[in-house]
Amino acid sequence: MASTLTTLAVFLPILFVEEQAGQLFRDIALAISCSVGLSLILSVTLIPVLSARILRKERKEPGAGGSFLGVVFKPFDLIGRAFSGLVVGSHRWLQRGVLRQIALVLVLIVGAGALTLGLAPKVEYLPQGNRNLAFGVVLPPPGYNLDELVALGQIFEDELAPYWEVEPGSEEARALGGTPIKHFFFVARGRQVFLGMRAHDPLAAGKLVPLIRRISQQLPGTYVFANQSSLFERGLTGGRTIDVEITGPDLERLVGLGGRVIGMVKAPGVLPTAQARPLPSLDLSNPEVHVLPRWTRASELQISADELGYTVDSLVDGAYAGDYFLRGEKIDLTIVGRNGGASRLQDVEELPIATPSGALVPLRAVAEVRLASGPEQINRRERERAITIQVRPDEAVALEDALDRVRAGVIEPLEAEGAIGGEYRIGLAGTADKLDAAWSALSINLLLAILITYLLMAALFESWIYPLVVIVSVPLGAAGGIAGLWLLNRWILQPLDVLTMIGFVILVGTVVNNAILIVHQALVHIREEGDEPGQAVLRAVESRLRPIFMTMMTTVLGLLPMVMRPGAGSELYRGLGAVLVGGLVLSTVFTLFLVPTLFRLLLGLRQWIVGLFSRAVS
């Protein structure tokens, strides 16, 4: 009952995680909770009935007899007996001195902490996934018209044509050095070219990204942003990015700061292999017409700036005036000049402006019309003009590490030299905000899971002290999870993302099960059979050793295929499986030595306090 309820309890916080990780794992939490709950019912109903029918009346020693299975399993039985004798003998030796027990507890706890701090990797947000779609965004130099944009897309099409003309798996395909392309398209629109392609092999879409980057080297002065689309992206250009947002009043200064940020991000020691893309572009060459009021003349004619701007807008483009409802449908009313306004640039100065006195004057009489250039688009953050530099780190660099490098190599130097401050501010957004929010939520839920587990065990053990011994095994499980993830990274890159972090929450409810078996069995020997604390602990370790290893091995063997087997989608759950496997293995070994020793110390301390109190009373 205790093992089942603690496992169920840790899934409760996951149900209340509102971030994307909570949405992904809510169904898994419900499925595991239902299956574990049903297993409890089966274990006290069906299993005893089947055991009574199947088990023999005469018990034979494991490995006894001349059967084939007895011969095969006899070496394993001998190894198990030897290991059991080693563990029990070690505890018998430890109980001969309190200092030995204290030293072992300190060594294991400090060792687990050092292992966690030494091997803990940098954190990620969500895994990339393996979606069969690679895309590229091509930002040309200023002045490119639509025909030139199409020509840019045609260059990519010509260079990539051999990759969809070859037969997959042929010698020609292997000679190209890439992966055959199944679908390809490009779209020229606005001021950019958008590329998209799919691979014949769904697992090889990531190999298309280097092809796009290689072709981009033939296009000087052009920004090319290429990436494999993520399973968790809402847009094609979102996902694993760091948005460096610069806000301030002067657009030209913002553009200059944006250019400096890109250069600093690409500098050695920061993120030299990252892709940096300005949003919107750092191009201020888009042609514009500026209407600058002549304030003295406009004041004499009693024309305000708002009236002047509204009149020009009406005559050139059409200005919104109000709403009109026709049979429940809302229709915008727009004021448009009778002659279509200014069809030519030189006609702008001759636009007729009505004065409050009823006279008409040309626009050039109350304003100066200038030709200028500016950005294609102006973004705003909290009413401030903003330039965003979208940085996508290389996959080998964890997102947390990339954030630290951007802060240390970009933001702090700009603030130190005074380029940022006052009206001009710089901040990190995008996935950086989501990462902080997700980790804050999971950290709170992890602490909540530990608290729920402790309170539940306190009710089941009818004690506030004994559950503390069991809770100590949780950090050991965390150290094992970190070690398992570290070992997996020696074989294949697997960051500590939010989905992997769920594994540590699950460990809270699983690693305590072994400790519960030992503590509960020792209490049974003390309360019901009258054993001394030392003898009760030794008997509990000896009798619970086999079930502990049985449950640990069955769980680990069930998780290993998820960790070791490659394939589509394996990258999503591989880290979670590695955390569970490492946590269960290491915590089992530690629990066999730490929990009994700590429990024995606690019982000895209790006896000493009770004896001291009795002597004081007498």
Order of alpha helices (4+ residues) and beta strands (2+ residues): alpha-alpha-alpha-alpha-alpha-beta-alpha-alpha-beta-beta-alpha-beta-beta-alpha-beta-beta-alpha-alpha-beta-beta-beta-beta-alpha-beta-beta-beta-alpha-alpha-beta-alpha-alpha-alpha-alpha-alpha-alpha
